[in-house]
Amino acid sequence: MTVTSTLRARLRELPLTAAATACLLSFAAFWMAQRAAHVTMLDLSVYRAEGETVLAGGDLYAMRATSANLPTTYPPFAALLFTPLTLLGVPEMRTLATAGNLLLLLALVHLSLRLVGRDRPGTALWVAAVLVWCEPVWTTLRYGQINLLVAVAVLWDLTRRENHRWAGVGIGLATAVKLTPGLFVVLLLVVGVARARAHGWNPWLRQAATATGVFLGVTVASAVVLPYDSRRFWTEMIFETSRVGRKEETANQSLNGVLARLMHTTDPGVWWLLAAVVVGVAGITVAVLAALRDDRPVAVVACATTALLVSPISWSHHWVWCVPTLILLATRARPAWTVGVALVFASFALWWVPHAPAPVRLELHQNGWQMLLSALYTLVGLGLLAAFGTGRWRTGQAVAKE
């Protein structure tokens, strides 16, 4: 190799080295900031307690853990997955969870860039260095949550080549853990049926079948291992949304939470049901139409946004789907839109309003401006679906295929 070619090779490596350095420094600063904030990782402690309960043969849904007296809210399959946490001490568990979530953020950024066709060496590192500071990501790591893992499992499926033999497994497993990713199965099924008229059996139907089969398989296997807990979850606990938390909490960024605060009530009842049906049908329609136009990025983001909006409770940390959303906007929308949405997720504005745990319930006494701030994620989600549905973009399908 000549001196000139060696120099060129080293120059090509510089951007990647700079990106890796920037990402490492940002992650290190983030980790130190979390330590300075004395994050408790309460949810991670609950996961560990679930694993301990399973191994001890206890009643999974009678269990309460941590100083906050938190219950089990996930299906039994999740508790089985959490049993390895019992092999670690609490400090080691927290360190491993933080490092793992940072790696999952990198994976989510990588898959999101692949989704929009902009995955280049170093790009994921630069983007992850910035997006790690978004509120949903911060709060996910603060609580030791599994949101990034769920999002990565879903996007891993949706960025595979169409006939990939494992496509659908990630969505099936994610649904068995946290139910709401099941809306992606609906998307796959509807698009597959629509395309079957012209093409017969197709990759969308195949992926929907795989996801459904995996979900049923692990759920039945969990019922064999934990019959009592499985029966309780699928016949009782699944309907008790109050176990997850208070609907009116500021952290609840679903339609249900916004309506509860707007109506100054702990339960919007039929009004939430009506809103959820309307938005759910509209959102999945937008996602299906985008998929039928071969606009997979919009279809994926629209489906994820719809699931977050119609879920009874979507905590702010569930909105880690802001990562693929912002990457999509950066490649498609006007810069002002992208910056505006980024500020919403990076500003922590929903925490600027009065909020407190029961029995104070300060969220039920918010004024107009406070209710607006505590509805920002929901309003962004509704705005995105409206923009996707009406096609009000600066750029169109031609840009998507560049």
C-alpha positions as CSV (number, residue, x, y, z in Angstrom):
1,M,0.0,0.0,0.0
2,T,1.4,3.4,-1.0
3,V,1.7,6.4,1.4
4,T,-1.1,8.1,-0.4
5,S,-3.5,5.2,-0.2
6,T,-2.6,4.8,3.5
7,L,-3.3,8.4,4.2
8,R,-6.7,8.2,2.4
9,A,-7.7,5.2,4.4
10,R,-6.8,6.9,7.6
11,L,-8.8,10.0,6.6
12,R,-11.8,7.9,5.9
13,E,-11.5,6.5,9.4
14,L,-11.5,9.9,11.0
15,P,-15.3,10.6,10.8
16,L,-16.1,7.2,12.3
17,T,-13.5,7.8,15.1
18,A,-15.0,11.2,15.8
19,A,-18.5,9.8,15.8
20,A,-17.5,7.0,18.2
21,T,-15.7,9.4,20.5
22,A,-18.7,11.8,20.6
23,C,-21.1,9.0,21.3
24,L,-18.9,7.6,24.1
25,L,-18.5,11.0,25.7
26,S,-22.2,11.7,25.5
27,F,-23.1,8.3,27.0
28,A,-20.5,8.8,29.8
29,A,-22.0,12.2,30.6
30,F,-25.5,10.7,30.5
31,W,-24.4,7.9,32.9
32,M,-22.8,10.5,35.3
33,A,-25.9,12.7,35.1
34,Q,-28.1,9.7,36.0
35,R,-25.9,8.9,39.0
36,A,-26.0,12.5,40.1
37,A,-29.8,12.4,39.9
38,H,-29.8,9.3,42.2
39,V,-32.0,7.4,39.8
40,T,-33.8,4.5,41.6
41,M,-34.5,2.1,38.7
42,L,-37.7,1.1,40.5
43,D,-39.1,-0.8,37.6
44,L,-36.0,-2.9,37.3
45,S,-36.3,-3.8,40.9
46,V,-39.9,-4.9,40.2
47,Y,-38.7,-7.1,37.4
48,R,-36.2,-8.7,39.7
49,A,-38.9,-9.3,42.3
50,E,-41.0,-10.9,39.7
51,G,-38.2,-13.3,38.8
52,E,-37.8,-14.1,42.5
53,T,-41.5,-14.7,42.9
54,V,-41.6,-17.1,40.0
55,L,-38.6,-19.1,41.3
56,A,-40.1,-19.2,44.8
57,G,-43.5,-20.4,43.5
58,G,-45.3,-17.4,44.8
59,D,-48.4,-15.6,43.6
60,L,-47.1,-13.3,40.9
61,Y,-50.1,-10.9,40.9
62,A,-50.3,-10.6,44.6
63,M,-46.6,-9.5,44.8
64,R,-45.7,-6.0,45.7
65,A,-42.2,-4.6,45.4
66,T,-40.0,-1.6,46.3
67,S,-40.8,1.3,48.6
68,A,-43.5,2.4,46.1
69,N,-45.4,-0.9,46.6
70,L,-45.5,-1.6,42.9
71,P,-47.4,-4.7,41.5
72,T,-46.7,-7.0,38.5
73,T,-48.4,-5.7,35.4
74,Y,-46.9,-7.7,32.5
75,P,-48.0,-11.2,31.3
76,P,-46.4,-14.2,33.0
77,F,-44.0,-14.7,30.1
78,A,-42.2,-11.5,31.0
79,A,-41.7,-12.7,34.6
80,L,-40.0,-15.8,33.3
81,L,-37.7,-13.7,31.2
82,F,-36.8,-11.7,34.3
83,T,-35.6,-14.7,36.3
84,P,-31.9,-14.3,35.3
85,L,-31.9,-10.9,37.1
86,T,-32.0,-12.9,40.4
87,L,-28.4,-14.1,39.7
88,L,-27.1,-10.6,40.1
89,G,-26.6,-8.2,43.0
90,V,-28.6,-5.0,42.8
91,P,-25.6,-2.7,42.0
92,E,-24.4,-5.1,39.2
93,M,-28.0,-5.4,37.9
94,R,-28.3,-1.6,37.6
95,T,-24.9,-1.3,35.9
96,L,-25.7,-4.0,33.4
97,A,-29.2,-2.6,32.7
98,T,-27.8,0.9,32.1
99,A,-25.1,-0.4,29.7
100,G,-27.6,-2.7,28.0
101,N,-30.1,0.1,27.5
102,L,-27.4,2.4,26.0
103,L,-26.5,-0.4,23.5
104,L,-30.2,-0.9,22.7
105,L,-30.5,2.8,22.0
106,L,-27.6,2.4,19.5
107,A,-29.4,-0.6,18.0
108,L,-32.7,1.4,17.8
109,V,-31.0,4.3,16.0
110,H,-29.3,1.9,13.6
111,L,-32.6,0.1,12.8
112,S,-34.4,3.4,12.4
113,L,-31.8,4.7,10.0
114,R,-32.1,1.4,8.1
115,L,-35.8,1.9,8.0
116,V,-35.5,5.2,6.2
117,G,-32.7,4.1,4.0
118,R,-30.0,6.4,5.5
119,D,-27.9,3.9,7.5
120,R,-24.3,4.9,6.9
121,P,-21.1,4.2,9.0
122,G,-20.9,6.6,11.9
123,T,-24.4,8.1,11.5
124,A,-26.0,6.0,14.2
125,L,-23.2,7.0,16.6
126,W,-23.8,10.8,16.0
127,V,-27.6,10.4,16.2
128,A,-27.5,8.3,19.4
129,A,-25.1,10.8,21.1
130,V,-27.9,13.4,20.7
131,L,-31.1,11.4,21.2
132,V,-29.9,9.8,24.4
133,W,-30.9,13.1,26.1
134,C,-34.6,12.9,25.0
135,E,-37.0,12.6,28.0
136,P,-38.4,9.2,27.0
137,V,-34.9,7.7,26.8
138,W,-33.8,9.4,30.0
139,T,-36.8,8.1,31.9
140,T,-36.5,4.6,30.5
141,L,-33.0,4.4,31.9
142,R,-34.1,6.2,35.1
143,Y,-36.6,3.4,35.8
144,G,-34.6,0.6,34.3
145,Q,-37.5,0.0,31.8
146,I,-37.6,-2.4,28.8
147,N,-39.1,0.0,26.3
148,L,-35.9,0.1,24.1
149,L,-35.8,-3.7,24.0
150,V,-39.4,-3.9,22.9
151,A,-38.9,-1.2,20.2
152,V,-35.7,-2.9,18.9
153,A,-37.5,-6.3,18.7
154,V,-40.3,-4.8,16.6
155,L,-38.0,-2.8,14.3
156,W,-35.7,-5.7,13.9
157,D,-38.6,-7.5,12.3
158,L,-39.8,-4.6,10.2
159,T,-36.3,-3.9,8.7
160,R,-35.6,-7.4,7.5
161,R,-35.8,-8.4,3.9
162,E,-39.3,-9.4,3.0
163,N,-38.8,-13.2,3.0
164,H,-36.5,-13.4,6.0
165,R,-37.2,-16.6,7.8
166,W,-37.2,-15.0,11.3
167,A,-39.3,-11.9,10.4
168,G,-42.2,-11.8,12.8
169,V,-40.4,-13.4,15.8
170,G,-39.5,-10.1,17.3
171,I,-43.0,-8.7,17.2
172,G,-44.5,-12.0,18.6
173,L,-42.1,-11.9,21.5
174,A,-42.6,-8.2,22.2
175,T,-46.4,-8.7,22.2
176,A,-46.1,-11.6,24.6
177,V,-44.2,-9.3,27.0
178,K,-46.1,-6.0,26.6
179,L,-49.3,-6.6,24.5
180,T,-49.4,-3.1,22.8
181,P,-47.0,-4.2,20.0
182,G,-49.8,-6.5,19.0
183,L,-51.1,-3.6,16.9
184,F,-48.2,-4.3,14.5
185,V,-49.6,-7.7,14.0
186,V,-52.9,-6.1,13.0
187,L,-51.0,-3.9,10.5
188,L,-49.2,-6.9,9.0
189,L,-52.4,-8.8,8.7
190,V,-54.5,-6.1,7.1
191,V,-51.8,-5.2,4.6
192,G,-51.2,-8.9,3.9
193,V,-54.9,-9.5,3.2
194,A,-55.1,-6.4,1.0
195,R,-52.1,-7.6,-1.1
196,A,-53.4,-11.2,-1.2
197,R,-56.1,-10.2,-3.7
198,A,-53.4,-9.5,-6.3
199,H,-50.4,-11.6,-5.1
200,G,-51.8,-14.4,-3.0
201,W,-49.8,-15.5,0.0
202,N,-47.2,-12.8,0.6
203,P,-44.5,-11.7,3.1
204,W,-46.9,-9.5,5.1
205,L,-49.2,-12.5,5.8
206,R,-46.2,-14.7,6.5
207,Q,-44.8,-12.3,9.0
208,A,-48.2,-11.8,10.6
209,A,-48.6,-15.6,10.9
210,T,-45.1,-15.9,12.4
211,A,-45.7,-13.2,15.0
212,T,-49.1,-14.7,16.0
213,G,-47.6,-18.2,16.2
214,V,-44.7,-17.0,18.4
215,F,-47.0,-15.0,20.6
216,L,-49.3,-18.0,21.1
217,G,-46.5,-20.4,21.5
218,V,-44.7,-18.6,24.3
219,T,-48.0,-17.7,26.0
220,V,-49.1,-21.3,26.1
221,A,-45.6,-22.4,27.2
222,S,-45.9,-19.8,30.0
223,A,-49.3,-21.2,31.0
224,V,-47.8,-24.7,31.3
225,V,-45.0,-23.4,33.6
226,L,-47.2,-20.9,35.5
227,P,-50.8,-22.1,35.1
228,Y,-52.3,-20.2,38.1
229,D,-50.6,-16.9,37.2
230,S,-51.5,-17.3,33.6
231,R,-55.2,-17.9,34.3
232,R,-55.3,-14.9,36.7
233,F,-53.6,-12.6,34.1
234,W,-55.7,-13.5,31.1
235,T,-59.0,-13.6,33.0
236,E,-58.6,-10.8,35.6
237,M,-55.4,-8.7,35.6
238,I,-55.6,-7.8,31.9
239,F,-58.8,-5.8,32.6
240,E,-57.5,-4.0,35.7
241,T,-55.7,-1.0,34.2
242,S,-55.7,0.7,37.6
243,R,-52.8,-1.7,38.6
244,V,-50.6,0.1,36.1
245,G,-51.1,3.5,37.6
246,R,-53.4,6.5,37.8
247,K,-54.9,7.6,34.5
248,E,-54.7,11.3,35.3
249,E,-50.9,11.3,36.0
250,T,-48.9,13.8,34.0
251,A,-46.7,10.9,32.9
252,N,-49.6,9.3,31.1
253,Q,-49.3,10.6,27.6
254,S,-52.2,8.6,26.1
255,L,-55.6,10.0,25.0
256,N,-56.9,8.5,28.3
257,G,-54.5,10.6,30.4
258,V,-55.1,13.8,28.5
259,L,-58.9,13.4,28.7
260,A,-58.7,12.6,32.5
261,R,-56.8,15.9,33.1
262,L,-58.9,17.9,30.7
263,M,-62.2,16.6,32.4
264,H,-60.7,16.8,35.9
265,T,-61.7,13.2,36.6
266,T,-59.9,10.0,37.5
267,D,-61.7,8.1,34.8
268,P,-62.9,9.5,31.4
269,G,-64.9,6.4,30.8
270,V,-66.9,6.3,27.6
271,W,-65.3,9.5,26.3
272,W,-61.9,7.8,26.2
273,L,-63.4,4.7,24.6
274,L,-64.9,6.8,21.8
275,A,-61.7,8.7,21.2
276,A,-59.6,5.6,21.2
277,V,-61.8,3.9,18.6
278,V,-61.8,6.9,16.3
279,V,-58.1,7.5,16.6
280,G,-57.3,3.8,16.5
281,V,-59.2,3.3,13.3
282,A,-57.8,6.4,11.7
283,G,-54.3,5.6,12.8
284,I,-54.2,2.1,11.5
285,T,-55.8,3.2,8.3
286,V,-53.0,5.7,7.8
287,A,-50.4,3.0,8.5
288,V,-52.1,0.5,6.1
289,L,-52.4,3.0,3.3
290,A,-48.7,4.0,3.7
291,A,-47.7,0.3,3.6
292,L,-49.7,-0.3,0.5
293,R,-47.8,2.7,-1.1
294,D,-44.6,0.9,-0.1
295,D,-43.9,3.7,2.4
296,R,-42.8,1.4,5.2
297,P,-41.2,4.2,7.4
298,V,-44.5,6.1,7.7
299,A,-46.4,2.9,8.2
300,V,-44.2,1.9,11.1
301,V,-44.2,5.2,12.8
302,A,-48.0,5.7,12.3
303,C,-48.7,2.3,13.8
304,A,-46.4,2.9,16.8
305,T,-47.9,6.3,17.4
306,T,-51.5,4.9,17.2
307,A,-50.6,2.2,19.8
308,L,-49.3,4.8,22.2
309,L,-52.3,7.1,21.8
310,V,-55.0,4.4,22.3
311,S,-53.4,2.5,25.1
312,P,-55.1,3.1,28.4
313,I,-51.8,4.2,29.9
314,S,-48.7,5.2,27.9
315,W,-46.1,6.5,30.3
316,S,-43.7,9.1,28.9
317,H,-41.0,6.5,28.7
318,H,-43.1,4.4,26.4
319,W,-42.6,7.2,23.8
320,V,-39.0,6.0,23.0
321,W,-40.6,5.6,19.5
322,C,-39.7,9.3,19.3
323,V,-36.3,8.0,18.1
324,P,-37.5,6.5,14.7
325,T,-40.1,9.4,14.5
326,L,-37.4,12.1,14.7
327,I,-35.2,10.2,12.2
328,L,-38.1,9.9,9.8
329,L,-38.9,13.6,10.2
330,A,-35.3,14.6,9.7
331,T,-35.3,12.8,6.3
332,R,-38.8,13.9,5.1
333,A,-40.2,16.9,6.8
334,R,-39.4,20.6,6.9
335,P,-36.6,21.4,9.3
336,A,-38.9,23.6,11.5
337,W,-41.2,20.6,12.1
338,T,-38.3,18.3,13.0
339,V,-36.8,20.9,15.4
340,G,-40.2,21.5,17.0
341,V,-40.9,17.8,17.6
342,A,-37.4,17.4,18.9
343,L,-37.8,20.2,21.4
344,V,-41.0,18.6,22.7
345,F,-39.2,15.3,23.5
346,A,-36.0,17.0,24.7
347,S,-37.5,19.8,26.8
348,F,-39.0,17.7,29.7
349,A,-41.9,20.2,29.5
350,L,-44.5,17.8,30.8
351,W,-42.7,17.8,34.1
352,W,-42.9,21.6,34.4
353,V,-46.6,21.4,35.6
354,P,-47.8,20.5,39.1
355,H,-47.9,16.8,39.7
356,A,-47.9,14.6,42.8
357,P,-48.8,11.1,43.8
358,A,-52.1,10.1,45.4
359,P,-53.9,11.2,47.4
360,V,-52.9,14.8,46.4
361,R,-53.8,14.4,42.7
362,L,-52.6,17.8,41.6
363,E,-53.1,16.8,37.9
364,L,-56.9,17.1,38.4
365,H,-56.5,20.9,39.1
366,Q,-54.3,22.0,36.2
367,N,-55.2,25.2,34.3
368,G,-55.3,25.5,30.6
369,W,-51.5,26.1,30.0
370,Q,-50.6,23.3,32.4
371,M,-52.9,20.9,30.6
372,L,-51.4,21.9,27.3
373,L,-47.9,21.2,28.5
374,S,-48.9,17.8,30.0
375,A,-50.5,16.8,26.7
376,L,-47.5,17.6,24.4
377,Y,-46.7,14.0,23.4
378,T,-50.3,13.2,22.7
379,L,-50.7,16.3,20.6
380,V,-47.5,15.6,18.7
381,G,-48.8,12.0,18.0
382,L,-52.2,13.3,16.8
383,G,-50.4,15.9,14.6
384,L,-48.2,13.2,13.1
385,L,-51.1,11.0,12.2
386,A,-52.9,14.0,10.6
387,A,-49.8,15.0,8.6
388,F,-49.3,11.4,7.5
389,G,-53.0,11.1,6.6
390,T,-53.2,14.3,4.6
391,G,-49.7,14.1,3.0
392,R,-48.8,17.6,4.1
393,W,-45.0,17.1,3.6
394,R,-42.4,19.2,2.0
395,T,-41.1,16.2,0.3
396,G,-42.9,13.1,-1.0
397,Q,-42.5,9.6,-2.1
398,A,-39.7,10.4,-4.5
399,V,-37.5,11.5,-1.6
400,A,-38.4,8.4,0.4
401,K,-37.0,6.3,-2.4
402,E,-33.7,8.2,-2.9
